[in-house]
Amino acid sequence: MSLHPALVAVTDRVVRRSRPYRSAYLARLDAARLQGVQRGALACTNLAHGFAAFPVHDKLKLKEQKAPSVAIVSAYNDMLSAHQPFEHFPRLIREAVRAAGGVAQFAGGVPAMCDGVTQGQPGMELSLFSRDTIAMATAVALSHNMFDAAVYLGVCDKIVPGLLIGALHFGHLPAVFLPAGPMTTGISNSDKAKVRQLYAQGKVGREELLESESQSYHGAGTCTFYGTANSNQMLMEVMGLHMPGSAFITPNTPLRDALTAAGARRAVEISAQGKTYIPIGHVVDEKAIVNAIVALLATGGSTNHTLHLVAMAKAAGVVIDWNDFDALSAVVPLLARIYPNGEADVNHFQAAGGTGFVIRELLDAGLLHEDVTTVMGKGLRSHCSEPFLQGDGVVWRPAAQSSGDAKVLRPAAEPFSPDGGLRLLQGNLGRAVIKVSAVKAEHRVVEAPALVFNSQEELMQAYKAGRLDRDFVAVVRYQGPRANGMPELHALTPALASLQDAGRRVALVTDGRMSGASGKVPAAIHVSPEVLAGGALGRVRSGDLIRVDANAGVLQAMVAEDEWSARGMEPADLSANHVGMGRELFAMFRGGVSEAEQGAATFDLPPPLHLPQELDNPLAVPQEQAYSDEDSLVRR
């Protein structure tokens, strides 16, 4: 089937916008690649240090300088349920790589924090910055220059984006991402949400809440709702960085172990010493990034990827913005209903057809680029498959032709919604994104007086004091990356949802983030520029009429223009957000971070080889002028 014209138009725009940076990136990639094994560049003393502790048989292979060396970069810790299974992966990987003729070495560990643990806590203010910290830790692990390929072990929110950003800075190395899989299903997500709202209302106590949460998060593996962690897994699948269909196979099972071993062998095969050299910098290109946006939209994935995907793309010299998400969302159908966008969890999604079904449906609808490179070679069709155990190994069969449950997964011809449910909002308050796939139609337009808060704690105090039993738009500001690290404000969801359920018209507007698990309350998030960058949320006063219109893409303070322009910024004391829980160490991140729409990143695009005059600074082009006439067909 021919490609959808909107997909073509967005991709062409991304290619043009990225050209000077992508060219520079690829030139750097080529310069980093050596003839022969990478460790051949090391002096004898360097090399001796590098394999001093190796078993004799592996040491001999490394001395010969012929066998590929595979780095293991892991985000293992045993506090994150999603990452606890990685404890035994290095043994499986070493054995599989050795059997394939290579040598695997644990190159380094990277930090991994759990947003579930830190939600609503001071530690959450380190969460977003942990992504770039992980990228830097990945670079440290690979900086020994001993390796010809790498496998990356990570699942959760900032960990996979951080690992990928780090990996792309070593774009000459082939890479396979190895997931751990989701935990088995606990209590239903709707029952969990119900208890949370009852607790917010004071109708149940902490003991009942903890029991409910413990029945939901009960074992090893990823949380089973479709938040950022599981959105990561969908993106790794469609970008071709996983072994096909491996995202949602539960941990500590024979099939999971077989997939891990297969991924390790594949890393050897795609090294420069293997069958086909496939560096990660050639896998992650403009088309792969556009494919990732499409898959995110088609499955109702996490809004956090309007930050993370931008940053991951930047690491590969690819420039995307929220106009691209918005244009694609208008034409990409919603194929999955997974909590918080439905009742099912990711295990149910996998049983209904999983990632292979989604990728095939989107390819057949002309909404994905098939002509990409993946860890399996040329073409995305190999990822329209499902893994099965055969003996001790794994085989792949075509994905199911029909959905196993139409309440969870549907074909592109019969979607849950004709669009992807992610919208760009614009107005005198700035630019923001809103996810409406879980928001009922009657809640998608809210016009109500503002109640201004400078922290989530202020809002919760007002809620507990009974001062929020009204229609209002909560403006929670000074929550951007420069202010306090842009923490997720998911802890506000039960309170706001309770008010909405009681018949109040409520919405949230913030320069902060919401969790990938947040859903039914309309939330204009990532408002850019943030207040500390001169953003207009600093001008809002309680009582101002605010319009949040997800249908028309409007985010507006209904204040007379002369009054609005005359207003100054209301200051806030952020000193308490900069000390304690290690936050002092992250001052350099707060001081150097980019705006949300540029990925909230602390690193830059590759310096361009040259900049055509018409693209001397594509990031500075006013958004309303960023479209040419040929792009008008994808404008909302």
C-alpha positions in Angstrom: 0.0 0.0 0.0 1.2 3.5 -0.7 2.3 5.7 2.2 -0.2 8.1 3.7 0.5 11.6 2.4 0.7 13.0 6.0 3.4 10.5 6.8 5.3 11.5 3.7 4.9 15.2 4.4 6.0 15.0 8.0 9.0 12.7 7.2 10.1 15.1 4.4 9.9 18.0 6.7 11.9 16.2 9.4 14.6 15.2 6.8 14.9 18.8 5.6 15.1 20.2 9.1 17.6 17.6 10.2 19.9 17.5 7.2 22.9 19.6 8.5 22.8 17.8 11.9 22.2 14.3 10.6 25.0 14.7 8.1 27.4 15.7 10.9 26.2 12.8 13.0 26.9 10.2 10.3 30.3 11.7 9.5 31.2 11.4 13.2 29.9 7.8 13.2 32.1 6.9 10.2 35.1 8.5 11.8 34.7 6.4 15.0 34.6 3.1 13.2 38.0 1.2 12.9 39.1 -1.4 10.5 39.2 -4.6 12.6 38.1 -4.8 16.2 37.8 -1.6 18.2 40.2 -2.7 20.8 42.9 -2.7 18.1 43.3 1.0 18.8 44.5 0.3 22.4 48.1 0.0 23.4 49.2 -3.3 24.9 49.1 -2.0 28.5 45.5 -0.6 27.9 44.4 -3.9 26.5 46.0 -6.0 29.3 44.1 -3.9 31.8 40.9 -4.5 29.8 40.9 -8.3 30.0 43.0 -8.9 33.1 40.1 -10.6 35.0 38.8 -12.6 32.1 38.7 -16.4 31.9 41.6 -17.8 30.0 39.6 -18.9 27.0 38.0 -15.4 26.6 41.3 -13.7 27.2 42.9 -15.7 24.3 40.1 -14.6 22.0 40.6 -10.9 22.9 44.4 -11.2 22.5 43.9 -12.5 18.9 42.0 -9.4 18.1 39.6 -11.1 15.8 36.6 -12.1 17.8 34.0 -9.4 18.5 33.7 -8.1 22.0 30.1 -7.3 23.2 29.5 -4.8 26.0 26.8 -5.4 28.5 25.4 -2.1 29.8 22.8 -2.8 32.5 20.3 -0.8 34.6 19.9 -3.6 37.0 18.9 -3.0 40.6 16.6 -5.1 42.8 14.4 -2.2 44.0 12.8 -1.7 40.6 10.5 -4.6 39.9 11.0 -4.1 36.2 14.8 -4.3 36.5 15.2 -7.0 39.1 15.1 -9.8 36.5 18.3 -8.4 34.9 20.3 -9.8 37.7 20.8 -13.1 35.9 20.9 -11.7 32.3 24.8 -11.3 32.1 25.3 -15.0 32.6 22.9 -15.8 29.8 24.5 -13.2 27.5 28.0 -14.3 28.2 27.2 -17.9 27.4 25.2 -17.0 24.2 28.0 -14.6 22.9 30.7 -17.2 23.6 28.7 -19.8 21.7 28.4 -17.4 18.8 32.2 -16.9 18.7 32.5 -13.7 20.6 33.3 -12.4 24.1 30.9 -10.5 26.3 32.0 -8.2 29.2 29.9 -6.3 31.7 31.0 -2.9 30.7 29.1 -0.9 33.3 25.9 -0.2 35.2 23.7 2.8 35.0 21.4 4.2 37.6 17.7 3.4 37.5 15.2 5.2 39.6 11.5 4.2 40.0 9.0 6.9 39.4 6.5 4.8 41.3 8.6 5.1 44.4 9.4 8.8 44.0 5.9 10.0 42.8 5.0 13.0 44.8 8.3 12.9 46.7 11.3 15.2 46.6 13.3 12.5 44.8 11.0 12.9 41.8 12.8 16.2 41.0 15.8 14.1 40.0 13.8 11.8 37.7 13.9 13.7 34.4 17.6 14.5 34.8 18.3 10.9 35.5 17.7 10.3 31.8 20.7 12.3 30.7 22.7 11.0 33.7 22.1 7.5 32.4 23.2 8.6 28.9 26.4 9.9 30.5 26.9 6.7 32.5 26.4 4.7 29.3 29.1 6.8 27.6 31.5 6.1 30.6 30.8 2.3 30.2 31.7 2.4 26.5 34.6 4.8 26.8 37.1 2.0 27.3 36.8 1.4 23.5 37.0 -2.3 24.0 33.8 -3.2 22.3 32.4 -4.0 18.8 28.7 -4.2 19.8 26.6 -3.7 22.8 23.5 -5.0 24.5 21.5 -2.7 26.7 19.4 -3.9 29.6 16.6 -1.5 30.6 12.9 -1.0 30.7 11.6 1.9 32.7 10.7 5.5 32.1 14.0 7.4 31.8 16.2 4.4 31.6 15.5 3.3 28.0 15.7 6.8 26.6 18.9 7.4 28.6 20.5 4.2 27.4 19.5 5.0 23.8 20.8 8.5 23.9 24.1 7.1 25.3 24.2 4.4 22.7 23.6 6.9 19.8 26.7 8.8 20.9 28.5 5.6 20.1 26.5 5.2 16.9 29.2 3.1 15.2 28.5 0.2 17.5 25.7 -2.2 16.7 23.2 -2.5 19.6 20.4 -4.8 20.7 18.0 -3.7 23.5 17.0 -6.6 25.8 13.8 -6.1 27.9 12.8 -8.0 31.0 9.1 -8.1 30.4 6.0 -7.2 32.5 5.0 -8.7 35.8 2.0 -11.0 35.7 -1.4 -9.4 36.1 -2.6 -8.4 39.6 -5.8 -6.7 40.6 -7.6 -4.7 37.8 -6.4 -1.2 37.1 -9.9 0.1 37.5 -10.1 -1.4 41.0 -6.7 0.2 41.9 -7.8 3.6 40.6 -11.1 3.3 42.6 -9.2 2.7 45.9 -6.9 5.6 45.2 -9.8 8.0 44.7 -11.5 6.7 47.9 -8.3 7.4 49.8 -8.1 10.9 48.3 -11.6 11.4 49.6 -10.7 10.1 53.0 -13.1 7.2 52.8 -10.4 4.5 53.2 -7.2 4.5 55.2 -3.6 4.0 54.4 -3.8 0.3 55.3 -6.4 -0.4 52.7 -4.6 1.7 50.1 -1.3 -0.1 50.7 -3.0 -3.5 50.4 -4.6 -2.5 47.1 -1.3 -1.2 45.7 0.6 -4.3 46.8 -1.9 -6.5 45.0 -1.3 -4.4 41.9 2.5 -4.2 42.1 3.2 -7.7 43.3 6.1 -9.3 41.6 9.1 -9.1 39.3 8.6 -7.3 36.0 7.3 -4.0 34.6 4.1 -2.4 36.0 1.4 -3.6 33.7 -0.4 -0.3 32.8 0.5 1.4 29.6 2.7 4.2 31.0 6.1 5.4 29.9 7.9 2.1 30.7 5.7 0.0 28.4 5.5 2.8 25.8 9.3 2.5 25.8 9.0 -1.1 24.9 6.5 -0.4 22.0 9.0 2.2 20.6 12.0 -0.2 20.8 9.9 -2.7 18.8 8.8 -0.4 16.0 12.3 1.2 15.8 13.7 -2.3 15.3 16.0 -2.3 18.4 14.4 -5.4 20.0 14.3 -8.9 18.9 10.8 -9.0 17.3 8.0 -9.4 19.7 10.1 -9.6 22.8 8.7 -6.5 24.7 5.9 -8.2 26.6 7.1 -11.7 27.4 7.0 -12.1 31.2 10.3 -12.5 33.1 11.9 -15.7 34.5 10.3 -17.9 31.8 12.0 -20.1 29.3 10.8 -18.0 26.4 12.2 -14.8 28.1 15.6 -16.5 28.6 15.6 -17.8 25.0 14.9 -14.3 23.7 17.7 -12.8 25.8 20.2 -15.4 24.4 18.9 -14.8 20.8 19.5 -11.0 21.3 23.0 -11.6 22.5 23.8 -13.8 19.5 22.3 -11.2 17.2 24.7 -8.6 18.6 27.6 -10.8 17.5 26.1 -11.3 14.1 25.6 -7.6 13.4 29.0 -6.5 14.6 31.6 -5.6 12.0 33.2 -9.0 12.5 29.8 -10.8 12.0 27.5 -11.5 9.1 26.1 -8.0 8.5 27.3 -4.8 10.1 24.4 -2.8 11.4 25.4 0.1 13.6 22.7 1.7 15.8 23.3 5.1 14.2 22.0 3.7 10.9 19.0 2.0 12.5 17.8 5.2 14.3 17.2 7.6 11.4 14.5 10.0 10.4 12.1 7.3 9.3 12.6 5.3 12.4 11.9 8.3 14.5 8.7 9.1 12.6 7.7 5.4 12.9 8.1 5.7 16.7 5.8 8.7 16.8 3.2 6.8 14.8 3.3 3.7 17.1 3.1 5.9 20.2 0.0 7.6 18.9 -1.6 4.4 17.6 -1.4 2.8 21.0 -2.2 5.8 23.2 1.3 5.9 24.7 2.8 8.1 27.3 3.0 11.9 26.9 6.5 11.8 28.4 7.7 10.8 24.9 6.9 14.2 23.6 10.1 15.0 25.6 12.0 11.7 25.4 11.5 11.0 21.7 12.7 14.6 20.9 15.8 14.0 22.9 16.5 10.5 21.5 16.1 11.9 18.0 18.5 14.8 18.8 21.1 12.3 19.8 21.0 10.9 16.3 21.1 14.4 14.6 17.3 14.3 13.9 15.1 17.3 14.8 11.4 16.8 15.6 8.9 19.0 17.3 5.4 19.0 18.6 4.0 20.0 15.3 5.1 16.6 14.0 3.3 14.8 16.8 0.2 16.9 16.2 0.1 16.4 12.4 0.6 12.7 12.7 -2.0 12.3 15.5 -4.6 13.8 13.2 -4.3 10.8 10.8 -3.1 7.9 12.9 -5.9 5.7 14.3 -6.0 4.5 17.9 -5.7 0.7 17.7 -5.3 -0.2 21.4 -7.1 0.4 24.6 -4.7 -0.3 27.5 -5.1 1.2 30.9 -5.3 4.2 31.5 -6.9 4.4 28.1 -9.0 1.2 28.7 -9.4 -1.6 31.2 -6.8 -4.1 29.9 -3.2 -4.3 30.9 -0.2 -5.1 28.7 -0.5 -8.8 29.3 -4.0 -8.7 27.9 -2.7 -6.6 25.0 0.0 -9.2 24.3 -2.5 -12.0 24.3 -4.8 -10.1 21.9 -2.0 -9.8 19.3 0.6 -7.5 20.8 3.2 -5.4 19.0 3.5 -7.6 15.9 -0.2 -7.1 15.2 0.0 -3.3 15.6 3.1 -3.0 13.4 1.5 -5.0 10.6 -1.7 -3.1 10.7 0.1 0.2 10.5 2.3 -0.9 7.7 -0.7 -2.2 5.7 -2.4 1.1 6.3 0.5 3.0 4.8 1.3 4.7 8.2 4.7 3.2 8.8 7.9 3.2 6.8 8.8 -0.3 5.9 12.1 0.6 4.2 14.1 1.0 7.4 17.0 -0.9 8.9 16.4 -2.9 12.1 18.6 -5.3 14.1 17.2 -8.0 11.9 18.3 -6.3 8.7 16.5 -4.5 6.0 12.7 -3.9 6.3 10.3 -3.6 9.2 8.1 -6.6 8.1 10.3 -9.0 10.2 8.9 -7.3 13.3 5.3 -8.3 12.4 5.8 -11.5 14.2 5.5 -13.3 17.5 8.2 -15.4 19.3 7.6 -19.0 20.4 9.7 -21.4 22.2 11.0 -24.4 20.2 13.2 -26.7 22.3 15.7 -24.4 24.1 15.5 -21.8 21.3 13.1 -19.3 19.9 11.3 -19.2 16.5 9.1 -16.5 15.1 5.7 -16.9 13.5 3.6 -14.3 11.8 1.5 -12.1 14.1 -2.2 -13.1 14.5 -4.3 -12.2 11.5 -7.2 -11.0 13.8 -7.3 -9.5 17.2 -7.9 -11.9 20.1 -10.0 -9.3 21.8 -11.6 -6.4 20.0 -12.1 -4.5 23.3 -8.3 -4.2 23.6 -6.8 -4.3 20.1 -8.4 -3.5 16.7 -7.3 -3.5 13.1 -6.6 -0.2 11.4 -9.8 -0.4 9.4 -11.9 -0.6 12.6 -10.1 1.6 15.2 -11.3 2.8 18.5 -10.8 6.4 17.3 -9.8 7.8 13.9 -7.0 9.8 15.5 -4.2 9.2 17.9 -5.5 11.4 20.8 -2.5 13.6 21.3 -3.0 17.3 20.6 -0.9 20.4 20.4 -2.4 23.4 22.3 -1.4 27.0 21.5 -2.4 30.4 22.7 -1.2 33.3 24.9 -0.1 30.8 27.6 2.4 29.1 25.3 2.6 25.7 23.6 1.5 22.5 25.4 0.5 19.0 24.7 -2.7 17.2 25.9 -3.5 13.5 25.7 -7.2 13.0 25.1 -7.4 9.3 24.3 -8.6 8.6 27.9 -10.6 11.9 28.2 -14.3 11.7 27.5 -15.6 14.0 24.8 -17.6 16.1 27.3 -14.4 16.9 29.2 -12.3 18.0 26.3 -13.2 21.7 26.5 -13.0 23.4 29.8 -13.4 27.1 30.4 -13.3 28.1 34.0 -11.5 30.5 36.5 -7.9 29.8 37.2 -6.7 28.7 40.6 -2.9 29.3 40.7 -0.5 27.1 42.7 3.2 27.2 42.7 3.6 23.6 43.8 1.6 20.4 43.8 1.6 20.5 47.6 -0.3 23.8 47.6 -3.0 22.2 45.4 -3.3 19.1 47.6 -3.6 21.3 50.7 -6.4 23.2 49.1 -8.1 20.0 48.2 -7.9 18.5 51.6 -9.2 21.7 53.1 -12.3 21.5 50.9 -11.6 24.6 48.9 -11.7 23.0 45.5 -15.4 22.0 45.3 -16.0 24.2 42.2 -15.3 24.5 38.5 -11.7 25.6 38.0 -8.5 25.3 35.9 -5.6 24.4 38.2 -2.5 26.3 37.0 0.4 24.6 38.6 3.5 26.5 37.6 7.2 26.6 38.4 7.3 22.9 37.6 9.5 23.1 34.5 13.0 21.6 34.1 14.8 24.8 35.0 12.6 25.4 38.1 12.7 22.0 39.9 13.6 19.3 37.4 10.1 19.0 35.9 8.7 16.3 38.3 5.6 14.3 37.3 2.4 15.5 39.0 0.6 12.2 38.9 -0.1 12.5 42.6 -2.7 15.1 41.7 -4.7 12.7 39.5 -6.9 11.0 42.2 -8.0 14.4 43.6 -8.8 16.0 40.3 -10.5 12.8 39.1 -12.6 12.8 42.2 -13.8 16.3 41.6 -14.5 15.5 37.9 -16.5 12.5 39.0 -18.5 14.7 41.4 -19.6 16.8 38.4 -17.1 19.6 38.5 -15.5 20.9 35.4 -11.8 20.8 36.1 -8.6 20.8 34.1 -4.9 21.1 34.8 -2.4 23.5 33.1 1.3 23.1 34.0 4.8 23.6 32.8 5.5 20.3 34.5 4.8 16.7 33.5 2.1 14.2 34.2 2.7 10.5 34.5 2.3 8.2 31.5 -0.4 6.5 33.6 -2.5 9.7 33.9 -5.7 9.7 32.0 -9.2 11.0 32.3 -8.7 14.6 33.6 -7.8 17.1 30.8 -4.2 18.2 31.3 -2.3 20.8 29.3 1.2 19.8 30.2 4.8 20.7 29.3 3.7 24.3 28.8 6.6 26.0 26.9 8.3 28.2 27.6 8.3 27.5 31.3 7.9 30.3 33.8 11.7 30.5 34.5 12.3 30.9 30.7 9.8 33.8 30.5 6.7 31.7 30.1 3.3 33.3 30.3 2.0 31.1 33.2 3.8 33.6 35.4 1.3 36.2 34.4 -1.8 34.2 35.3 -3.7 35.3 38.4 -6.3 33.3 40.3 -9.7 34.2 38.9 -8.5 34.7 35.3 -10.8 32.8 32.9 -8.8 30.0 31.2 -9.8 28.1 28.1 -8.4 24.6 27.5 -9.9 23.4 24.2 -8.5 20.1 23.1 -10.8 20.1 20.1 -9.6 23.4 18.6 -6.1 23.2 20.0 -6.5 26.3 22.2 -4.7 27.2 25.4 -5.7 30.8 26.3 -6.1 33.2 29.2 -9.2 35.1 28.4 -7.7 38.4 29.6 -7.8 41.7 27.6 -4.6 42.1 25.6 -3.6 45.4 27.1 -4.0 44.1 30.7 -2.2 40.8 29.8 0.8 42.5 28.2 1.1 45.0 31.1 1.3 42.2 33.8 4.6 41.2 35.3 5.6 37.7 36.4 4.7 36.6 39.9 7.8 35.2 41.6 8.1 32.1 43.6 10.7 30.9 46.2 12.2 27.8 44.8 15.1 27.5 47.3 13.5 24.4 49.0 13.5 22.6 45.7 17.2 23.0 45.2 18.5 21.3 48.4 18.1 17.9 50.0 17.7 14.5 48.5 20.8 15.2 46.3 19.2 18.0 44.4 22.2 20.3 45.0 24.2 18.0 42.6 21.8 18.7 39.8 22.1 22.5 39.8 24.2 22.2 36.5 21.3 20.4 34.9 18.7 23.0 36.0 21.0 25.7 34.7 21.7 24.2 31.3 18.5 22.3 30.3 16.6 23.1 27.1 12.9 23.8 26.8 10.4 20.9 26.9 9.8 21.0 23.2 13.5 20.6 22.6 13.5 17.4 24.7 14.3 19.0 28.1 17.9 17.9 27.3 21.3 18.9 28.6 23.2 18.0 25.4 23.2 19.7 22.0 22.6 18.6 18.5 25.8 17.5 16.6 27.6 20.6 15.4 26.6 20.9 11.7 29.1 20.4 8.9 27.6 23.4 7.3 24.2 25.2 7.6 22.4 26.1 4.4 21.3 29.7 4.6 17.7 28.9 4.7 18.3 26.6 7.7 20.9 28.7 9.6 18.9 27.9 12.8 15.9 25.7 12.1 15.1 25.5 15.8 14.6 29.3 15.9 12.0 29.4 13.1 8.7 30.7 14.5 6.4 27.7 14.8 3.6 29.4 12.8 6.1 29.9 10.0 7.6 26.4 10.1 5.2 24.9 7.6 5.6 25.4 3.8 2.6 25.2 1.5 3.3 21.6 0.8 2.9 20.9 4.5 -0.5 22.5 4.8 -2.3 19.2 4.1 -1.2 17.9 7.5 -2.0 21.0 9.5 -4.9 20.6 11.9 
